[in-house]
């Protein structure tokens, strides 16, 4: 989430939760392959077209407007209706972390310093009414995402495009009094070409082009804030019903979608019926029972919990319908070195040595739902993961080593600290995790007082430069599978915000770190960039500015008639565009 404006930071504060509720950062699938993603090997026969896929969700698919959605890779349900310049590769595992063309013929052509990106549209692209999709439609779709009335989408273009920081969208009059004025930094020399001019080098621009803001919108059909009721489809399905702001969403085939122009979406079902506002326990029970329409159902936002997994484990047929997914996400302890005694590196190191990751993982739901972490970057090649453990504590912590380092810090008799955590029962930043930390540190002579705050208060405090405590639980997820949106918001000193949401918990402003981030951003070779991100993660880790705790694992059920399940390392979730129900 590389951003600089206050607005961008406020938006990004909700990014991870939005991504999760939209089904981009979660998991589902019929078979636990033991790998990081997989496809169903249990369902007999090849996938067939036809039938209705039911989606059972807790959270509604709100703001179904491409300008307002905060998605990665095009999203899940949104990507059935909205095509973008690029998208995620719809394959299982690590292959699914790659960017591939969608509306465009390639993933983008940069100029020498990656400050300008050019795309050419495929031939034969059409909207649901049969009219051709042009580069002007994509330009207009992006421009309307700048309108205050349509806020909520990803912030990158506001920060990256030349003039993006002052542009207010096509609905508001510009300084010359003219409405509908476009961004000069988006150029459309002809109907199939679009060029983006950036403020600085951005080698990861193809990832950003997967966001739904890059969806074409015909200007003549734009109804502003009401557009979400019937957005014009560029994908395999069109909206035929949207009740209660996405609580009930019905999609049917778009007859003008040409699969010859779309190598990614299979679009097997004839109809998609999204039903939301359901209790999570009810969702899992309905998927487990799989009667009637629920036999052809999935969920994009509801995980199995420890108790449910124990029940599933005793039923082989049910266990075969549980899928495992991993999304780029890290739960960690954050330090604010501006607050004593955390200004002392030795204190931070002592806490690092004391942590019992086995007890933390158990508090997070057990090894089926969490994996211990010693690096800030997730354990995926796409992020640039480089193994390291600067303060090895073993599986259960090293209290004696922690005591020795604490003595070096000037606290031979131990010390007392306060840990901020959330009261939300999310097994991420919740009381269970805080208690596990408290118990581990107690063995090292560190008395931990717990300060539980309701979610809003908790978030306000941990993201505040002024009021942030010295010691708190936190978590971070990336908008796409690369090191940039993971490390830059947390450790780039230029992204410290004093009057808004600040994600740089350590308030680190190291010129060498900032320079390296800029140098990596220039790279269009994503493999080379990944290696640099991993090395930077390892270097920053030496300062003990945080204690990585665990990476979550997502377990989800699908109905017994669901076939062709694909789970990628980009999303960690069943890709709804691949599913068959016949």
MIVO-341170 format. One record per residue (C-alpha): x, y, z; residue number from 1. Coordinates in Angstrom, 2 decimals, padded with zeros to 5 digits, m for minus. Layout:
BEGIN
      c1      c2      c3  nr
       X       Y       Z NUM
...
***
This chain:
BEGIN
      c1      c2      c3  nr
  000.00  000.00  000.00   1
  002.48  002.55 m001.15   2
  000.86  005.94 m000.67   3
  001.64  009.42  000.52   4
 m001.55  011.42  000.92   5
 m003.57  011.54  004.12   6
 m006.68  010.46  002.24   7
 m004.83  007.48  000.81   8
 m003.68  006.38  004.22   9
 m007.14  006.62  005.69  10
 m008.50  004.55  002.84  11
 m005.73  001.99  003.19  12
 m006.52  001.54  006.88  13
 m009.58 m000.40  005.80  14
 m007.93 m002.05  002.84  15
 m007.17 m005.38  004.40  16
 m010.62 m005.78  005.95  17
 m012.25 m004.78  002.69  18
 m010.14 m007.19  000.73  19
 m011.13 m009.97  003.09  20
 m014.84 m009.27  002.94  21
 m014.74 m009.06 m000.82  22
 m013.21 m012.51 m000.93  23
 m009.86 m011.47 m002.30  24
 m007.81 m012.42  000.71  25
 m009.15 m015.65  002.00  26
 m009.40 m019.27  000.97  27
 m011.69 m021.99 m000.17  28
 m011.54 m025.27 m001.98  29
 m012.65 m028.88 m001.87  30
 m009.37 m030.54 m001.12  31
 m006.46 m029.81  001.19  32
 m003.53 m030.63 m001.06  33
 m000.97 m029.70  001.56  34
  000.42 m027.19 m000.91  35
  000.02 m023.44 m001.02  36
 m002.99 m023.55 m003.27  37
 m004.45 m026.29 m005.35  38
 m007.29 m027.61 m007.45  39
 m009.91 m030.20 m006.79  40
 m008.87 m033.73 m007.56  41
 m011.94 m035.28 m005.96  42
 m014.74 m034.10 m008.21  43
 m015.31 m036.64 m010.98  44
 m015.53 m035.64 m014.62  45
 m014.62 m032.52 m016.50  46
 m016.27 m029.18 m015.58  47
 m019.43 m028.42 m017.52  48
 m021.32 m025.26 m018.34  49
 m024.68 m024.56 m016.76  50
 m026.41 m024.40 m013.41  51
 m026.51 m021.81 m010.64  52
 m023.62 m021.10 m008.29  53
 m024.75 m019.85 m004.88  54
 m022.44 m017.68 m002.77  55
 m023.16 m017.65  000.98  56
 m021.48 m014.73  002.74  57
 m021.51 m012.93  006.06  58
 m020.65 m009.52  004.61  59
 m022.60 m007.90  001.78  60
 m020.93 m007.13 m001.55  61
 m021.39 m003.39 m000.99  62
 m020.53 m000.47 m003.29  63
 m020.65 m002.59 m006.45  64
 m019.10  000.17 m008.53  65
 m015.60 m000.35 m010.01  66
 m014.56  003.08 m008.78  67
 m015.46  002.31 m005.17  68
 m014.20 m001.25 m004.77  69
 m010.84 m001.87 m003.16  70
 m009.67 m005.06 m004.84  71
 m006.51 m006.85 m005.90  72
 m006.26 m008.87 m009.09  73
 m009.73 m007.68 m010.09  74
 m011.39 m009.10 m007.01  75
 m013.49 m012.25 m006.86  76
 m017.19 m011.61 m007.45  77
 m016.35 m008.20 m009.00  78
 m014.08 m009.79 m011.61  79
 m017.09 m011.65 m013.05  80
 m018.54 m008.30 m014.15  81
 m015.54 m005.97 m014.35  82
 m012.57 m006.66 m016.60  83
 m009.39 m004.63 m016.16  84
 m006.26 m003.90 m018.19  85
 m004.41 m006.70 m016.42  86
 m005.50 m009.36 m013.97  87
 m004.13 m012.20 m011.87  88
 m003.18 m015.47 m013.47  89
 m006.08 m017.84 m012.69  90
 m003.90 m020.80 m011.73  91
 m003.23 m022.62 m008.49  92
 m000.33 m021.97 m006.16  93
  002.64 m019.77 m006.98  94
  001.72 m019.56 m010.67  95
 m001.31 m017.57 m009.57  96
  000.83 m014.70 m008.28  97
  001.70 m013.59 m011.81  98
  000.15 m010.61 m013.60  99
 m001.34 m011.45 m017.00 100
 m003.16 m009.41 m019.68 101
 m006.93 m008.99 m019.45 102
 m008.39 m006.25 m021.66 103
 m004.88 m005.39 m022.80 104
 m002.69 m007.38 m025.18 105
  000.16 m007.48 m022.67 106
  000.98 m006.42 m019.11 107
  002.18 m002.99 m020.19 108
  005.15 m001.45 m021.97 109
  007.24  000.91 m019.81 110
  009.55  003.63 m021.01 111
  013.20  003.50 m019.99 112
  012.69  004.72 m016.39 113
  009.20  003.21 m015.80 114
  007.55  006.61 m015.48 115
  005.34  005.98 m018.50 116
  003.30  002.83 m019.25 117
  001.52  002.09 m022.54 118
 m001.25 m000.45 m023.15 119
 m003.01 m001.64 m026.30 120
 m006.52 m003.08 m026.04 121
 m007.46 m006.41 m027.61 122
 m009.73 m006.36 m030.62 123
 m013.40 m007.34 m030.34 124
 m014.02 m006.15 m026.76 125
 m017.65 m005.23 m026.04 126
 m019.88 m004.02 m023.23 127
 m023.04 m005.92 m022.29 128
 m025.08 m003.80 m024.73 129
 m022.81 m004.76 m027.61 130
 m021.02 m001.42 m027.97 131
 m017.23 m001.53 m028.41 132
 m014.94 m000.94 m025.44 133
 m012.40  001.79 m026.16 134
 m009.42  003.30 m024.42 135
 m011.55  006.39 m023.72 136
 m013.89  004.20 m021.64 137
 m010.99  003.03 m019.50 138
 m009.71  006.58 m019.11 139
 m013.16  007.76 m018.03 140
 m013.57  004.83 m015.62 141
 m010.33  005.80 m013.91 142
 m011.16  009.50 m013.82 143
 m014.52  008.97 m012.13 144
 m012.73  007.04 m009.36 145
 m011.24  010.39 m008.28 146
 m014.69  011.84 m007.52 147
 m015.45  012.35 m003.83 148
 m018.88  010.80 m004.38 149
 m017.20  007.53 m005.37 150
 m014.51  007.23 m002.75 151
 m013.31  003.92 m001.34 152
 m011.17  002.48 m004.11 153
 m007.44  001.88 m004.13 154
 m005.37  005.06 m003.63 155
 m002.40  004.43 m005.89 156
 m003.39  006.44 m008.96 157
 m004.07  009.50 m006.85 158
 m000.48  009.33 m005.68 159
  001.23  008.00 m008.80 160
 m000.33  009.84 m011.75 161
  000.93  013.29 m012.65 162
 m001.73  015.69 m011.40 163
 m003.55  012.94 m009.53 164
 m003.14  014.59 m006.15 165
 m005.24  017.61 m007.17 166
 m007.68  016.06 m009.67 167
 m011.26  015.85 m008.35 168
 m012.95  013.75 m011.00 169
 m015.19  014.53 m013.99 170
 m018.26  015.65 m012.03 171
 m016.72  018.73 m010.41 172
 m015.75  021.89 m012.26 173
 m012.03  022.41 m012.67 174
 m010.24  025.70 m011.95 175
 m011.26  026.96 m015.39 176
 m014.93  026.32 m014.58 177
 m015.29  023.38 m016.96 178
 m016.80  020.11 m015.82 179
 m015.80  016.75 m017.19 180
 m012.21  017.75 m017.64 181
 m009.94  014.73 m017.78 182
 m006.52  013.90 m016.42 183
 m003.80  015.01 m018.82 184
 m001.56  012.24 m017.50 185
 m003.85  009.61 m019.09 186
 m003.54  009.85 m022.87 187
 m005.65  007.97 m025.44 188
 m004.11  008.63 m028.89 189
 m006.54  006.18 m030.50 190
 m009.40  003.84 m029.56 191
 m007.11  000.98 m028.59 192
 m004.15  002.77 m026.96 193
 m003.86  004.24 m023.48 194
 m000.78  005.81 m021.90 195
 m000.16  006.60 m018.21 196
  002.34  009.25 m017.12 197
  003.64  008.84 m013.57 198
  005.35  011.15 m011.10 199
  008.12  008.66 m010.42 200
  009.27  005.21 m011.53 201
  006.84  002.43 m010.64 202
  007.96 m000.98 m011.83 203
  004.92 m002.62 m010.25 204
  002.39 m000.65 m012.30 205
  001.05 m003.86 m013.96 206
 m000.12 m004.97 m010.51 207
 m002.03 m001.73 m010.00 208
 m003.67 m002.16 m013.39 209
 m005.49 m005.20 m011.91 210
 m007.51 m002.91 m009.60 211
 m011.15 m002.37 m010.57 212
 m010.50  001.34 m011.14 213
 m009.14  000.20 m014.53 214
 m012.58 m001.10 m015.55 215
 m014.04  000.60 m018.65 216
 m017.13  002.73 m017.98 217
 m019.18  004.20 m020.86 218
 m019.63  007.89 m020.06 219
 m023.15  007.94 m021.51 220
 m024.25  005.23 m019.08 221
 m022.64  006.73 m015.97 222
 m025.26  007.46 m013.31 223
 m022.83  008.58 m010.62 224
 m023.54  007.17 m007.16 225
 m026.38  005.06 m008.60 226
 m024.12  003.32 m011.10 227
 m023.59  000.46 m008.63 228
 m027.23 m000.58 m009.05 229
 m026.56 m001.59 m012.65 230
 m022.94 m001.17 m013.70 231
 m022.32 m001.91 m017.38 232
 m020.57 m005.25 m017.66 233
 m017.34 m005.88 m019.54 234
 m017.03 m009.42 m018.13 235
 m018.81 m012.76 m018.57 236
 m021.73 m011.83 m016.28 237
 m024.03 m008.84 m015.90 238
 m025.95 m007.59 m012.87 239
 m029.67 m008.34 m013.01 240
 m030.41 m007.74 m009.33 241
 m028.74 m005.72 m006.57 242
 m030.80 m005.51 m003.38 243
 m029.91 m003.71 m000.15 244
 m026.51 m002.56 m001.38 245
 m025.19 m005.96 m002.36 246
 m026.93 m008.11  000.23 247
 m028.59 m010.00 m002.60 248
 m026.72 m009.89 m005.88 249
 m027.76 m011.87 m008.93 250
 m025.60 m012.22 m012.01 251
 m026.50 m013.77 m015.36 252
 m024.54 m014.33 m018.56 253
 m023.39 m011.36 m020.63 254
 m024.10 m012.53 m024.18 255
 m021.62 m010.02 m025.62 256
 m018.66 m011.35 m023.63 257
 m016.37 m013.16 m026.04 258
 m014.29 m015.93 m024.39 259
 m011.82 m015.61 m027.29 260
 m010.75 m012.29 m025.75 261
 m010.59 m013.69 m022.20 262
 m008.17 m016.52 m021.43 263
 m008.63 m016.23 m017.66 264
 m012.34 m016.58 m016.80 265
 m014.02 m019.95 m017.41 266
 m017.55 m018.72 m016.56 267
 m019.11 m022.18 m016.29 268
 m022.34 m021.43 m014.34 269
 m025.27 m019.77 m016.09 270
 m026.16 m017.80 m012.98 271
 m024.47 m016.53 m009.82 272
 m026.66 m015.92 m006.75 273
 m024.87 m014.02 m003.95 274
 m026.68 m014.05 m000.57 275
 m025.15 m012.13  002.31 276
 m025.88 m011.05  005.86 277
 m025.74 m014.64  007.09 278
 m024.33 m015.88  010.38 279
 m020.94 m017.55  009.87 280
 m021.96 m020.68  011.77 281
 m025.05 m020.96  009.57 282
 m022.94 m020.60  006.42 283
 m020.60 m023.40  007.44 284
 m023.50 m025.62  008.49 285
 m025.29 m025.09  005.17 286
 m022.13 m025.85  003.20 287
 m021.49 m028.95  005.28 288
 m025.04 m030.26  004.87 289
 m025.09 m029.37  001.15 290
 m028.80 m029.88  000.52 291
 m030.70 m028.31 m002.38 292
 m029.05 m025.19 m003.79 293
 m026.40 m025.34 m001.04 294
 m024.84 m028.36 m002.77 295
 m023.67 m025.88 m005.43 296
 m022.56 m023.19 m002.99 297
 m019.32 m021.56 m001.89 298
 m018.36 m018.72  000.45 299
 m015.91 m015.90 m000.23 300
 m015.62 m014.58  003.32 301
 m016.25 m017.27  005.96 302
 m013.53 m019.45  007.43 303
 m013.77 m022.61  009.47 304
 m012.80 m022.17  013.10 305
 m010.91 m024.61  015.38 306
 m014.07 m026.31  016.67 307
 m015.48 m026.73  013.18 308
 m012.19 m028.11  011.88 309
 m012.18 m030.71  014.65 310
 m015.64 m031.80  013.56 311
 m014.64 m031.88  009.91 312
 m011.57 m033.95  010.71 313
 m013.71 m036.88  011.78 314
 m015.63 m036.99  008.50 315
 m013.53 m037.98  005.46 316
 m016.18 m036.95  002.94 317
 m016.50 m033.53  004.54 318
 m012.74 m033.12  004.93 319
 m012.38 m033.68  001.18 320
 m014.40 m030.50  000.65 321
 m012.18 m028.29  002.81 322
 m009.65 m026.15  000.99 323
 m006.51 m024.45  002.25 324
 m005.36 m021.00  001.16 325
 m002.61 m018.58  002.10 326
 m002.64 m014.85  001.47 327
  000.30 m012.48  001.93 328
 m000.36 m011.48  005.52 329
  001.71 m011.14  008.71 330
  000.60 m010.80  012.33 331
  003.22 m009.19  014.52 332
  004.11 m007.27  017.67 333
  004.86 m003.64  016.87 334
  007.27 m001.44  018.80 335
  007.21  002.35  018.94 336
  010.82  003.29  019.78 337
  009.68  006.80  020.67 338
  008.24  005.34  023.88 339
  010.47  004.08  026.70 340
  011.75  001.43  027.32 341
  011.27  000.42  023.67 342
  013.78  003.05  022.58 343
  016.38  000.55  023.84 344
  017.14 m002.03  021.10 345
  018.14 m004.56  023.74 346
  014.66 m004.45  025.27 347
  013.14 m005.13  021.87 348
  015.60 m007.97  021.31 349
  014.81 m009.51  024.70 350
  011.12 m009.58  023.87 351
  011.95 m011.18  020.51 352
  013.87 m013.97  022.23 353
  011.11 m014.53  024.80 354
  008.23 m015.12  022.36 355
  006.71 m018.61  022.38 356
  005.41 m018.97  018.83 357
  003.87 m022.35  019.55 358
  001.55 m020.84  022.16 359
  000.80 m017.91  019.84 360
 m000.09 m020.26  016.98 361
 m002.32 m022.25  019.33 362
 m004.04 m019.03  020.37 363
 m004.61 m018.23  016.69 364
 m006.48 m021.50  016.24 365
 m003.70 m024.04  015.95 366
 m001.27 m025.09  013.25 367
 m004.10 m025.68  010.77 368
 m004.96 m021.97  010.86 369
 m001.61 m020.28  011.52 370
  002.06 m020.76  010.68 371
  004.89 m019.32  012.83 372
  006.73 m016.35  011.34 373
  010.22 m014.99  011.92 374
  010.27 m012.68  008.88 375
  008.09 m009.68  008.17 376
  007.56 m010.67  004.54 377
  005.22 m013.65  004.00 378
  006.78 m016.96  003.04 379
  006.11 m016.67 m000.68 380
  008.59 m016.28 m003.51 381
  006.56 m013.50 m005.14 382
  007.12 m011.24 m002.12 383
  010.85 m011.88 m002.18 384
  010.79 m014.03  000.95 385
  014.30 m014.55  002.33 386
  014.49 m016.79  005.43 387
  016.04 m015.25  008.52 388
  015.70 m015.41  012.29 389
  017.84 m012.74  013.90 390
  016.69 m013.59  017.42 391
  016.19 m017.38  017.43 392
  013.83 m018.43  020.17 393
  013.05 m021.95  019.01 394
  009.49 m023.18  018.91 395
  008.66 m022.22  022.51 396
  010.82 m019.19  023.24 397
  014.19 m018.78  024.98 398
  013.47 m017.06  028.31 399
  017.04 m017.48  029.60 400
  018.51 m015.73  026.56 401
  015.84 m013.05  026.94 402
  016.81 m012.51  030.59 403
  020.49 m012.17  029.66 404
  019.75 m009.59  026.96 405
  017.39 m007.76  029.32 406
  020.25 m007.53  031.83 407
  022.44 m006.02  029.11 408
  019.65 m003.50  028.56 409
  019.93 m002.41  032.19 410
  016.99 m004.36  033.60 411
  018.55 m007.22  035.63 412
  015.39 m007.50  037.73 413
  013.01 m007.46  034.79 414
  010.53 m004.77  033.84 415
  006.82 m004.08  033.44 416
  005.24 m003.06  030.12 417
  001.72 m002.59  028.72 418
  000.50 m004.36  025.56 419
 m002.34 m002.81  023.53 420
 m004.66 m005.29  021.83 421
 m008.13 m005.46  020.38 422
 m011.13 m006.95  022.15 423
 m012.46 m008.26  018.82 424
 m012.59 m012.07  018.76 425
 m010.55 m012.34  015.56 426
 m007.63 m014.50  016.74 427
 m005.28 m011.95  015.16 428
 m004.96 m009.00  017.50 429
 m007.37 m010.34  020.13 430
 m007.15 m011.30  023.82 431
 m006.07 m014.88  023.06 432
 m002.96 m013.69  021.23 433
 m002.22 m011.03  023.86 434
 m002.45 m013.58  026.67 435
 m000.03 m015.92  024.88 436
  002.47 m013.05  024.59 437
  001.91 m012.13  028.23 438
  002.62 m015.67  029.44 439
  005.76 m016.08  027.34 440
  007.27 m012.78  028.44 441
  006.43 m013.52  032.07 442
  008.86 m016.46  031.98 443
  011.60 m014.02  030.97 444
  010.91 m011.65  033.85 445
  008.85 m009.21  031.81 446
  005.49 m008.43  033.39 447
  002.92 m007.56  030.72 448
 m000.20 m005.61  031.57 449
 m002.92 m006.04  028.95 450
 m004.81 m003.04  027.57 451
 m007.77 m004.32  025.57 452
 m009.58 m001.72  023.46 453
 m012.67 m002.05  021.28 454
 m011.70 m002.24  017.57 455
 m012.20  001.41  016.60 456
 m010.25  002.72  019.59 457
 m007.57  000.08  019.10 458
 m007.06  001.04  015.45 459
 m007.02  004.76  016.19 460
 m004.29  004.30  018.78 461
 m002.04  001.94  016.88 462
 m002.15  004.08  013.70 463
 m001.54  007.37  015.52 464
  001.86  009.06  015.64 465
  000.77  011.12  018.64 466
 m000.98  008.49  020.74 467
  000.57  005.19  019.63 468
  001.76  003.14  022.59 469
  005.20  001.57  022.66 470
  004.00 m002.02  022.46 471
  000.98 m003.36  020.57 472
 m000.36 m006.15  018.40 473
 m000.75 m005.43  014.71 474
 m001.05 m007.05  011.28 475
 m000.46 m006.17  007.64 476
 m001.56 m007.55  004.30 477
 m000.39 m006.63  000.81 478
 m002.58 m005.32 m002.01 479
 m000.74 m007.57 m004.45 480
  001.92 m010.29 m004.14 481
  005.10 m008.22 m004.08 482
  007.37 m006.70 m001.48 483
  006.53 m003.08 m002.32 484
  003.05 m002.80 m000.83 485
  004.25 m004.80  002.16 486
  007.44 m003.02  003.22 487
  007.09  000.56  001.94 488
  004.05  001.63  004.02 489
  005.59  000.15  007.18 490
  009.21  001.28  006.86 491
  009.41  004.21  004.38 492
  010.06  007.31  006.47 493
  008.40  009.56  003.89 494
  005.13  007.78  004.55 495
  005.00  008.76  008.21 496
  001.76  010.67  008.74 497
  001.38  012.96  011.73 498
 m002.22  014.05  011.10 499
 m003.82  010.83  009.90 500
 m003.41  007.07  009.88 501
  000.26  006.21  010.16 502
  001.34  002.65  009.37 503
  005.06  003.14  009.98 504
  004.71  001.98  013.60 505
  008.42  002.40  014.37 506
  008.45  005.85  012.71 507
  011.56  004.66  010.91 508
  013.04  007.31  008.64 509
  016.32  005.82  007.50 510
  017.71  007.51  004.35 511
  019.35  004.25  003.28 512
  016.03  002.36  003.54 513
  014.16  005.12  001.71 514
  016.75  005.14 m001.07 515
  016.61  001.36 m001.50 516
  012.81  001.49 m001.77 517
  013.15  004.06 m004.56 518
  015.75  001.96 m006.36 519
  013.61 m001.18 m006.21 520
  010.57  000.74 m007.49 521
  012.48  001.49 m010.68 522
  012.81 m002.19 m011.53 523
  010.45 m003.67 m014.09 524
  012.08 m007.07 m013.68 525
  009.81 m008.34 m010.88 526
  012.08 m011.28 m010.01 527
  015.01 m008.95 m009.49 528
  012.79 m006.63 m007.46 529
  011.60 m009.52 m005.29 530
  015.19 m010.45 m004.40 531
  015.88 m006.85 m003.36 532
  012.70 m006.69 m001.24 533
  013.77 m009.87  000.58 534
  017.23 m008.49  001.29 535
  015.73 m005.23  002.56 536
  013.36 m007.13  004.85 537
  016.30 m009.03  006.34 538
  018.31 m005.82  006.83 539
  015.46 m003.97  008.55 540
  014.79 m007.04  010.71 541
  018.16 m006.62  012.42 542
  016.79 m003.55  014.21 543
  014.07 m005.54  016.04 544
  011.41 m002.98  015.20 545
  008.76 m005.68  015.34 546
  008.33 m009.32  016.29 547
  006.76 m011.40  013.50 548
  004.35 m013.89  015.08 549
  002.46 m015.85  012.45 550
  000.98 m015.97  008.98 551
 m002.71 m016.97  008.89 552
 m003.99 m019.99  006.96 553
 m007.54 m020.03  005.61 554
 m009.77 m023.11  005.65 555
 m013.12 m023.11  003.85 556
 m015.84 m025.49  002.83 557
 m017.55 m025.79 m000.55 558
 m020.77 m027.56 m001.51 559
 m020.57 m031.18 m002.65 560
 m021.37 m030.36 m006.30 561
 m018.67 m027.71 m006.70 562
 m015.89 m028.62 m009.13 563
 m012.79 m027.08 m010.65 564
 m011.64 m025.26 m007.56 565
 m008.51 m023.17 m008.06 566
 m006.69 m021.52 m005.13 567
 m003.79 m019.22 m005.92 568
 m001.13 m017.67 m003.72 569
 m002.29 m014.21 m004.87 570
 m005.70 m014.53 m003.24 571
 m005.64 m017.65 m001.10 572
 m009.28 m018.03 m002.07 573
 m011.35 m020.19 m004.38 574
 m011.38 m018.34 m007.70 575
 m015.06 m017.96 m008.47 576
 m014.34 m017.45 m012.19 577
 m013.13 m021.05 m012.46 578
 m015.88 m022.90 m010.58 579
 m018.25 m025.41 m012.15 580
 m021.41 m026.75 m010.49 581
 m022.40 m029.45 m013.01 582
***
